[in-house]
């Protein structure tokens, strides 16, 4: 049996870690730049939250993750999320500076951002694992629940990219770099978002998407700039650093909270996820004597060559999975077109081909299950739908089909269990609310759909519920939905 830490306990230790890191930053960089850091991070967190929501709703139909408790917001962005970003970025940027000094490297803004990106991934590994297992938030993106990572791998990338989106421009402005360099760094975040907006290959004949080009090009560009960046100091030298124990105490708060959650969740084997962050904290704290840096002057031409080499290497490594993804999307598109045209056998062949390209992919599995369900092959449909649900427990499409199948087969308890996570993620979906009511109602006594499910529902929502009611032979609900759809709009 697993348990979750109280939200108050999580909030307390998160706040302690945040305050420790901000006090350390104030003591070493000054109050003015600490306030500027906090205000800038709040602005970045709000804009990032808006952008992620807009992109996700247009491409995925909803947020890729949802917080379990969202009591306070700032202009629609969860306060819990913004506070977490401030703490993570403050910790990563400081530790990046110390690790670079330990390696006798320049601590210019570009190198700092590159190392901070890796360090943010270590924070992500510890926090996301505990958060998913403890139910702090839930991911709607498909991911294995028993693999090495207990959350979508893309989270590591997106946490790391915060270093390029925010740490890089903030450090360049703080250090008063040339104006054009500072202005150019402000374009990294919009460019990153643009890559997410163009996730499909463009042009269609090429396998690479804007997502690929941005996630390879931005790190390559930062590395190229780091190659020829002038020697620049970020934080005070170790001998002049004040309150240097505070970041370690902050890491102790993070590691302690995540470890406690793993233990309470009965997932002690996942304790390895805190080790990279712990190792970073130990390495930073034990760094005492600052060795002389080995810096040589490098030409911009070398940086351009490095950028081209890294870009070419990244695209070359990305090419095989990109080609496979292109063939996969083509197979899904062909299968959906065949299914719409009533060519069931051809649709099945296309979906099975997609599964050979990406075994266990939840979208291909539920589409194959849908095709089989339409052909009356209920046992095979159930097999593929359950496999899809295991891979992506919050998939609305899979849960909708499987719940209908369970209810038709007289398995309301199984339908109700499958609906728990999707209902938590999408409380606004009336069709899922209707299926939940059907699965938990008392037959013979609760035969009329609750008015709350009908009140305020749009025509599309009513039509969706009517279609489900028809498949479940629920004539009363179908008639109630049709009546609401045809009723004249109230006069205001």
TAQUI-V900301 format. One record per pair of residues at least 6 apart in sequence whose ideal C-beta (glycine too) atoms are under 8 Angstrom apart, sorted by the first residue. I is the first residue (numbers start at 1). J is the second residue. D is the distance in whole Angstrom. If there is no record, write none. Layout:
i=<I	I>
j=<J	J>
d=<D	D>
This chain:
i=<1	2	2	2	2	2	3	3	4	4	4	4	4	4	5	5	5	5	5	7	7	9	10	10	11	13	13	13	13	14	14	14	14	14	14	15	16	16	17	17	17	17	17	18	18	18	18	18	20	20	20	20	20	21	21	21	21	21	21	21	22	22	22	22	23	23	24	24	24	24	24	24	24	25	25	25	25	25	26	27	27	28	28	28	28	28	29	29	33	36	37	37	37	38	40	40	41	41	41	41	41	42	42	42	44	44	44	44	45	45	45	45	45	45	46	46	46	46	46	47	48	48	48	48	49	49	49	49	49	50	50	51	52	52	53	53	55	55	55	56	56	56	57	59	60	60	61	62	62	62	63	64	64	64	64	65	65	65	65	65	66	66	66	66	66	67	67	67	67	67	68	68	68	68	69	70	70	71	72	72	72	73	74	84	85	87	87	88	88	88	88	88	89	89	89	89	89	89	91	91	91	91	91	92	92	92	92	92	92	92	93	93	93	93	93	93	94	94	94	95	95	95	95	95	95	95	96	96	96	96	96	96	96	96	96	96	97	97	97	97	98	98	98	98	98	99	99	99	99	99	100	100	100	100	100	101	101	101	101	101	101	102	102	102	104	104	104	104	105	105	105	105	106	106	106	106	106	106	107	107	107	107	108	108	108	108	108	108	109	109	109	109	109	109	109	109	109	110	110	110	110	110	110	111	111	112	112	112	112	113	113	113	113	113	113	114	114	114	114	114	116	116	117	117	117	117	117	117	118	119	119	120	120	120	120	121	121	121	121	122	122	122	123	123	123	124	124	124	124	125	125	125	125	125	126	126	126	126	126	126	126	127	127	128	128	128	129	129	129	129	129	129	129	130	130	130	130	130	130	130	130	131	131	131	132	132	132	132	133	133	133	133	133	133	134	134	134	136	138	138	138	138	139	139	139	139	140	140	140	140	141	141	141	142	142	142	142	142	142	142	143	143	143	143	143	143	144	144	145	145	149	150	157	161	161	161	164	164	164	164	164	165	165	165	166	168	168	168	169	169	169	169	169	171	172	172	172	173	173	175	175	188	191	191	192	192	194	194	195	195	195	195	195	195	195	196	196	196	197	198	198	198	199	199	199	200	200	201	201	201	201	201	202	202	207	207	207	207	207	208	208	208	209	212	212	212	216	216	216	216	216	217	219	220	220	220	220	220	221	223	223	223	224	224	224	224	224	225	227	227	227	227	228	228	228	228	228	231	231	235	236	237	238	238	238	238	238	239	244	245	247	247	247	248	248	248	251	251	251	251	252	254	255	255	255	255	258	258	259	259	262	262	262	262	262	324	324	325	327	328	328	328	328	328	331	331	331	331	331	331	332	332	332	332	332	332	334	334	335	335	335	335	335	335	335	335	335	335	336	336	338	338	338	338	339	339	339	339	339	344	344	344	347	348	348	348	351	351	351	351	352	354	354	355	355	355	355	358	360	360	361	362	362	362	362	362	362	363	365	365	365	365	365	365	366	366	366	366	366	366	366	368	369	369	369	369	369	369	369	369	369	369	370	370	370	372	372	372	372	373	373	373	373	378	378	381	381	382	382	385	385	385	385	386	388	388	389	389	389	389	389	392	393	393	394	394	394	395	396	396	396	396	399	399	399	399	400	400	400	400	402	402	403	403	403	403	403	403	404	404	404	404	406	406	406	406	406	407	407	407	407	407	408	408	412	412	412	413	415	415	415	416	416	416	419	419	419	419	422	422	423	423	423	423	426	427	430	430	430	430	430	430	431	431	431	431	433	434	434	434	434	434	434	435	437	437	437	437	438	438	441	447	448	448	449	449	449	449	453	454	454	454	454	457	457	459	462	462	462	462	463	463	465	465	466	466	466	466	466	468	469	469	469	469	470>
j=<266	133	264	265	266	267	264	265	134	135	136	261	264	265	134	257	260	261	264	68	69	257	136	257	80	253	254	256	257	80	83	84	87	253	257	83	250	253	87	250	251	253	254	83	86	87	90	250	246	247	249	250	253	87	90	91	94	246	247	250	34	38	86	90	243	246	94	242	243	244	246	247	250	33	34	37	90	94	34	242	243	235	236	241	242	243	174	235	174	174	86	90	170	86	166	170	82	85	86	89	166	74	82	86	85	165	166	189	74	77	81	82	85	86	74	75	76	77	82	189	77	85	165	189	76	77	78	81	82	76	77	193	63	64	63	76	193	196	197	62	63	64	63	199	140	141	396	140	425	426	140	139	140	141	152	137	138	139	140	141	137	138	140	424	425	78	80	81	136	137	135	136	137	138	80	78	80	79	78	79	80	79	82	127	162	250	254	120	123	127	159	162	116	120	162	163	166	167	119	123	247	250	251	116	117	119	120	123	163	167	112	116	163	167	171	234	235	247	284	115	116	119	247	280	281	284	107	111	112	113	114	115	116	119	163	167	107	112	234	235	235	238	283	284	287	115	119	280	283	284	106	107	111	112	115	107	237	238	287	290	293	283	287	291	291	292	293	294	111	293	294	295	229	230	231	232	293	295	232	233	234	235	226	229	230	231	232	234	167	168	171	172	175	177	229	232	234	168	222	223	225	226	229	226	229	167	168	171	234	163	164	167	168	171	222	163	219	222	223	226	163	167	160	161	162	163	164	219	160	163	280	159	160	162	163	156	157	159	160	276	277	280	159	254	277	155	156	159	160	149	156	273	276	277	254	255	258	273	274	276	277	254	258	150	151	155	149	150	151	258	262	270	273	136	257	258	259	261	262	265	273	137	151	261	138	139	150	151	150	261	262	265	267	270	261	264	265	261	394	421	424	425	151	152	155	394	392	394	395	425	152	154	392	152	361	362	363	391	392	395	149	150	151	152	153	392	150	391	390	393	156	270	215	192	215	218	188	192	218	219	222	188	189	192	189	185	188	222	182	185	186	188	189	234	181	182	185	182	185	232	234	218	214	218	214	218	210	214	209	210	211	212	213	214	215	210	211	214	210	209	210	211	209	210	211	209	329	207	208	209	322	326	209	210	319	322	323	325	326	315	318	322	322	315	318	322	310	311	314	315	318	311	310	306	307	310	311	314	307	306	307	310	303	304	306	307	310	303	298	302	303	306	298	299	300	302	303	293	295	241	242	290	244	287	288	289	290	290	285	285	281	284	285	281	284	285	277	278	280	281	281	277	274	277	278	281	273	274	271	274	268	270	271	273	274	357	358	358	357	354	357	358	361	364	350	351	353	354	357	364	350	351	354	363	364	367	346	350	346	347	348	349	350	351	354	367	368	371	347	367	344	346	347	350	347	367	370	371	374	371	374	375	371	368	371	372	364	367	368	371	368	361	364	361	364	365	368	364	387	391	391	388	389	391	392	395	398	388	384	385	387	388	391	398	384	385	388	395	397	398	401	384	380	381	382	383	384	385	388	398	401	402	381	397	401	378	380	381	384	381	385	401	405	405	409	401	405	402	405	398	401	402	405	402	395	398	395	398	399	402	418	398	421	422	421	422	425	422	422	426	429	432	418	419	422	432	431	432	435	468	415	418	415	418	419	432	435	439	435	468	471	472	412	414	415	418	439	415	435	438	439	472	471	472	438	439	440	439	435	438	439	436	439	440	432	435	436	439	429	432	429	432	433	436	432	433	453	457	461	462	464	465	461	464	465	468	453	449	453	465	468	469	477	468	446	449	450	453	472	474	447	476	476	480	465	476	477	480	465	462	480	481	484	465	484	485	481	482	484	485	481	485	477	481	477	478	481	482	485	474	475	477	478	481	478>
d=<7	7	7	4	5	8	4	7	4	5	7	7	7	7	6	7	6	5	6	8	5	8	7	6	7	5	8	7	5	8	6	7	7	8	7	7	8	5	5	4	8	4	6	6	6	4	8	8	5	7	5	4	7	6	4	6	8	7	6	5	6	7	8	7	7	6	7	8	5	8	4	6	8	8	5	7	6	7	4	4	5	6	5	6	6	8	8	7	6	8	8	7	7	6	7	6	7	6	5	6	7	7	6	8	7	7	5	8	8	6	7	4	5	8	6	5	7	4	7	8	8	8	8	8	7	4	7	7	8	7	7	5	7	7	6	8	7	5	6	6	5	5	7	7	7	8	7	6	7	6	7	6	6	5	8	5	7	5	7	8	6	5	7	7	5	6	6	7	7	5	5	6	6	7	8	5	7	8	7	4	8	6	6	8	7	7	8	6	5	8	7	8	8	7	6	8	6	6	8	7	6	6	7	4	8	4	5	7	7	7	6	5	8	5	7	8	7	6	8	8	8	5	7	6	8	5	8	8	5	8	8	4	4	6	8	8	5	6	4	5	8	8	8	5	6	6	8	7	7	7	7	5	6	7	6	6	8	7	7	6	8	7	5	8	5	7	5	5	6	6	8	8	7	8	5	6	6	5	7	6	4	7	7	4	7	7	4	8	8	6	4	5	6	7	7	7	7	7	5	8	5	4	5	5	7	7	8	6	6	5	6	5	4	7	6	7	7	6	6	6	4	5	4	7	8	4	7	7	7	8	6	5	5	6	6	5	8	6	5	4	5	6	7	7	6	6	5	4	8	8	7	5	6	7	7	7	5	5	5	8	5	7	6	8	4	5	8	5	7	7	7	5	4	7	7	4	8	4	6	8	8	5	8	8	7	7	5	5	6	7	6	4	5	7	4	7	6	8	6	7	7	6	6	6	8	7	8	5	8	6	4	7	8	7	8	5	8	5	4	8	7	7	6	4	7	8	8	7	7	7	8	7	7	6	8	7	5	7	5	7	6	6	4	6	7	5	6	7	7	4	5	7	8	7	6	5	5	5	8	6	7	6	6	7	6	6	6	7	8	5	5	8	7	3	6	8	6	8	7	6	3	7	5	7	5	6	8	6	6	5	8	6	6	6	7	4	5	7	5	7	7	6	8	7	5	6	8	6	4	6	7	6	7	8	5	4	5	6	6	6	7	6	4	7	5	4	7	6	5	6	4	5	5	6	5	6	4	7	5	7	8	6	8	6	6	7	5	7	7	7	7	7	8	5	7	5	6	7	8	4	8	7	5	6	6	8	8	6	6	6	6	5	6	8	8	6	7	8	6	5	5	5	7	8	5	7	5	4	7	8	7	7	5	7	6	7	8	4	8	5	8	8	3	5	7	6	8	7	8	7	8	4	4	6	4	8	8	6	8	6	7	5	5	7	6	7	5	5	4	6	7	7	4	7	5	7	7	7	7	6	8	4	8	4	4	6	7	8	5	7	5	4	7	8	7	6	4	7	5	4	7	5	8	5	7	8	4	4	6	8	6	8	7	8	6	8	5	4	7	4	8	6	7	7	8	8	7	7	6	6	6	4	7	7	7	5	7	5	7	6	6	7	5	8	5	5	5	7	6	6	7	7	5	6	5	7	7	7	7	8	8	6	4	6	6	8	5	7	7	6	6	7	7	5	4	7	8	5	7	6	6	6	7	7	7	4	7	8	7	8	4	7	4	5	6	6	5	7	8	6	8	6	7	6	6	8	6	5	4	8	7	6	7	4	5	6	6	7	6	5	6	7	7	7	8	7	6	7	6	7	8	6	6	8	8	7	5	6	7	7	6	7	6	7	7	6	4	8	5	5	7	7	7	5	7	5	4	6	7	8	8	4	4	7	5>
